[in-house]
Amino acid sequence: MKLLEAGERVLCLDNLQTSRPSNLEMLKKLEGFRFVLGDVSQPLPVEVMREARSIRRIYNLACAASPPLYQLDPEHTMLTNVLGTDRLLRLAEQAGARFLLASTSEVYGDPDIHPQPEHYRGNVSCTGPRACYDEGKRSAETLAFDFARSQRAEVRVARIFNTYGPHMRMDDGRVISNFICQALSGERLTIYGDGKQTRSFCYVEDTVAGLMRLMEAEMPELVPVNIGNPHELTIAELIDSLAEIAGAPLSPTRHPLPTDDPQRRRPDISLARDLLDWQPVTPLSVGLRRTFDWFAAELEVTESKGDNYEIDASPGLKAFVPIPATA
């Protein structure tokens, strides 16, 4: 959306694995937007290759980012990160385009350095259930920097920390969307562990601004850049913040912590401040309110169609599951 508003033409390649079709319908109405159905783990569609000469920027945002979703098909997750990144880097090489990889804070694993700076090499399990995503993104970074070192492509690597905001799917499976949907439906909130684990949540508009600045920045060296909000809070504190917005107490129900779930997460964004003159500007209270209100409106639309939702709170696969009224 921001690229289109800036006057750019956008060719979007997506397999619709985690997309909301309504988001696409909104974009298709805008001049300069074109959609191609495809999967970067497979050979790129002819429609994309035909446009190679006109492509000047490639944002590789591919891969499900929610643990419940990327763990549903770990092989596809790994191949999306590795084969998909390789295919898009080769397209960048052919087109002479600048390439940006959307990597992740998950490359730091369950960190023993806090907050996490880009030079920290991480504490990641290469055999656990999250490895398909964690190690997939680490491998994607390796490919990107190898292409850059051999001067085959000009690359940028962003390590994104916990983005949230409107237009997320109700069954996204990440904590903010789960909590909001549970609160709106009068369900008890599902907490994994004791609620003392921390996260740092960055509003989607701030993340997008950071990615666009990184893409256009002249980088003095080959380094990844953290894009996230350094404001850290516990999951229990997140519930308190949502309770204020909901205007009512929110009762949790506790489940065992999933395997390899990180205890702490907070970005050191000194590099982003210095190189990009970027930092998030949306307070959590404002971002949560906007997200809460958007989900409330979506649920009203859903209920008007006669559907409702229930929570699947099984460990590692917590999601909002739609149930048709006729079921």
N, C-alpha and C positions, 0 to 999 in steps of 0.2 A: 504494500500500500504506500509506504513512504517513498519508495523508488518511483512509483507511478506518479505520485504527487510532485516529485522533483522533475518530472518530464521524461523519465527513462521509459524505454520499451522493455517489457519483462516477458521472458519465455519461461514458463513454470513447468518443470518435469516432476511428476509425483505419481506414486503407485496407489495413493489414497488409503494406505494402511492405517494411518492415524488421523487422516484429515476429516474435517466436518464439511460435507458437501455444500452447506449453506454459505460457508466462507468463500468457496470457489464461485458460487453463483453471484455473490456480491462483487467479486473481482472481475468476473467476465463482463460486467456492465461498464467497466472502465476502459477508456481508450488506451491502447498500447499493451494490453495484457493478452497473452496467448497461453493456453493450457495444452500440454501433451501428456497423455497417460503413458507411464513407463516406470521401470524399476532400474535403478542404477547398478544393481547387482547383475543385471543382464546387459547385453550389448545395447548401446544407446539407440533410441529410435531414429529412423531415417529423417523424421521431421526436425530433430535436433541437429543432426549432422549437416543437413542442408543449410542451417543457419550459422554454421561455424565461423564463416568469414566476418559475420556482423557481431559476433559475441565479443565483448570487451571486458566483462566482469562475470565471474562464476562464484556464486555463493553455494557451497556444499552444506546444506542443512539436513541432509538425508539421515534417517535412522530414528526409530522410536526412542524417546528419551525417558519414558516412564518404566521403572523396573517391572511392574506386572505385564506391560506390553512387550518389552524387548525380551523378556524371559519366556514368552509364549512360543517363540521360534528362535532359539539362540543361534542356530546355524545361519539363518537369514540375517540376523543382527550382525554377526561377525562379517559375513560376506558383504553386507551393505557398507560397512565401515571400510573394509579392505579393498574388495573388488570395485565397489562404487567410487571410492576415492581415487583409485588408480585410473578408472575410466574417465573421470572428470578432470583429473590432472592431465591426461593425454589429450583431452579436448582443449584444455587451456593451452597446452603446448602447441597444438595445431592452429588454434585461433590467435595465439599471441595475447591471450587474455590473462588478467590478474585473477588469482584463485584464492578464495577464503574458505578455510575449513572451520566449521562449527564443531570444535572439540568440547570438552566437558571437564568440570571439576572432579568428575569421577576418576580421572587419571591420577588423582592424589590418593585414592582409596580411603582407608580409615587412617587419617594423617597423624603422625607423631610430631609434626611441626605446626604451630598455630599462631597467627593465621597462615594461610598457604601462599607462599610466593612462587613465582614461575620457576625459579631454579630448584625448587624442592622436587625430588624424583619420585616421591609417592610411596605408599605402603599398600600395594594392590595384590590381592590373591589372583594368581593366573589360572586357578583351577576351580574357583567357586562359581555359584550360579550367576553372579554379576559379571563374570570375566568376559562373556561375549561382548558386552558393551564397553567395560573398562579397558580391556586389552585391545578390543577392536579400535577404539578411539586412539589409544597409544600407538597402535600400528599405523593408523591413518596419519597421525602426526609425523611418524618416521618417514612415510612415503612423501608427504608434502615437503619436508625439509630436505630429503634426498633429491627431489626434483629441483628444488631451489639451489642447492649446492652445485648441482651439475648444470645449472643455468638453463634448464628445460622449461621452467615456469617461474613466474613471480608469485610468491605465496604469502599469505597471512594466516595465522592460526589463533583463534579465540577459544579460550577455556571458559565456558559459560557456567554460571552458578545459578541453579534453581530459579528459572524464569516462571512467572505466573501472570495471569490477567484474563480479561474477557476473551471469548471465542474458543476457550478450551473445551474439549469434549467432557461430557458428564462422567464418562467411564475412563477418563484419562488415567486414574489410578495414583496420581501424586497427591501429596498431603493437603494442599490448599483446596483443590477442587473437591476432594473427598469430604473434607470437613465442612465446606460450605454446603454441598448438596445434602449431607447428613443433617446439618443444622436446619436447613430449609424444610426438610421432610420430617422433622421431629424425631430423628433417629439419634441414638447415642453415638458419640464420635469414637471411631476406632483408633486406639493408640497402640503402637508396637513398642514394647519396652516400657521404661518407667517415665517417659516423657521428658527426660532431662537431656536427651540428645539435642544438638543445636543444628540450625540451618540458617542460611542467609538468603533472603528472597528478594529478587530483583524484578521490578515491574516491567512488563513486556516492552513498553515504549522506550524505557531506558536501555534495555538490552539491544533493541533494534538500532537506537542511536549510536551505541558503542560499536556495533558491528559495522555500520556504515562508515563511521570515522576510521575504524581500523582498516577497512578496505581501501580507503583513499589516502591513508597516511604513508609518508615516506619513512620506511623503517631503516634505522642505521645498522641493524644486525638481525640475524635470523633468530628470533625469540617468539615464543607464544605469549599471549597477553590475556590476563584474567579480565573477564567482563562479568561483574556481579556487584552485589550490594554488601559493603562491609558491616552493615548493621546485623548483628548476630542475636538470635533469640532461641530459647528452648521451645520444643513442641508444646509444652504446657503453657508457656507465655503466648504462643500463637493462639491457643484456644481462648485464653483470656481476652486477647485482642478481638477475636471473632465474636465472643460473647457480648462485648460492648457494642459492636455493630448490629448484632442480632437483637439486642435489647433483652436478653434472657440468659440465664445460666445454661451452660452446655455440659452435659454429663458424659464422661468418657467410659469406654469399656476397653480393658487392656488385653493384649495378646503378646505372645513371645516375639522378641526382636528377630527379624529375618537374618539369615546368614550373611555375614560381611557388611551389614548395614553400618555406615560410618557414624561414629559418636559425635564428631564435631565437624563443622564446615563453615569456613569464613575466608573470603578472599583478601589477599593483600593486593590492592589496586594501585599501588604507587606507580607502576609502570604505565598503566592506562592514563593516570593523571598527567604524568610527565610527557609521554609520547603523543597522546591523543587529546589532551586537555579535556578528558571525559571523566565524569563520575555520575552516579545515579542521582536524580533530583526528585523522584516521587517518594514521599514518605509512605511507610508501610500502611498507616491508617488510611491514607487516600487511595492507595492501590487496592487494598482489601475491600474498601467500600465500593469502588467501581466494579470489582470482580463479583462481590456479593450481589450487588444490584443487578448485574448482567445475568448471573445464574438465576436469580429470582424471577426475572422476566422470562427467561428460557423455560423454567419449570411451569410458569403460568401457561405458556403456549402449549407445552407438552400435555398438561392436565386438560386444557381445553379440547385437545384431540382425543381425550379418553384414555391416555396412557398413564402409567405410574412407574415408580422405580423402587427397587429394593437393593440393599447392599450385600455384595458377596464379600464377606470379611475373612475369607480363608487366607492364611499366611502366604504372602508373596503374590496374591491375586485379589486385591481389594478393588472393587469397581462398582460403579452404578450400572445396573443391568435393566434395560427397558423391558417392561412387561405389557403387551397389548391388552386393552381392556377386555377383549374377547377371550383371553387365555383362561 
